[in-house]
């Protein structure tokens, strides 16, 4: 998709590479100058590259703009890399459970599930 947009809206000549592997491989290729750009989720960058866990993750997790700003600043200061504006795609996580079981337990949200688990202890 990005290759088509670049070809269609710029005079740049590009070579599109596929099958590079996961985040770590693409990130290392970018840092080493072997590729010029690749799309990445801010949440993946936060966890897989910056390794933010615990209270820092909890503090940021509820606000996608905070995650973007944190990742943007950290990548600039640590790696000299610039994050462009988000494209508007959201890959938020969700949980699934069997409808009948959810109805029987009165679970309609993740908060309901957390409350149910707390009651069971």
Residue pairs with C-beta under 8 A, 6 or more apart in sequence:
2 37
2 39
3 14
3 16
6 12
6 14
7 14
17 35
20 26
20 29
20 35
20 38
23 40
23 44
23 45
23 48
23 49
24 48
24 49
26 35
26 38
26 40
27 40
27 49
29 35
29 38
30 36
30 37
30 38
30 81
31 79
31 81
39 87
41 91
42 64
42 67
42 68
42 71
42 83
42 86
43 67
43 91
45 71
45 75
46 52
46 57
46 60
46 67
46 70
46 71
47 53
47 57
50 71
50 74
50 78
52 60
52 70
59 66
60 66
60 67
60 70
61 67
64 90
68 83
68 86
71 83
72 82
72 83
75 81
75 82
75 83
76 82
76 83
95 110
95 113
97 107
97 113
101 107
102 108
105 116
106 112
106 116
107 113
107 116
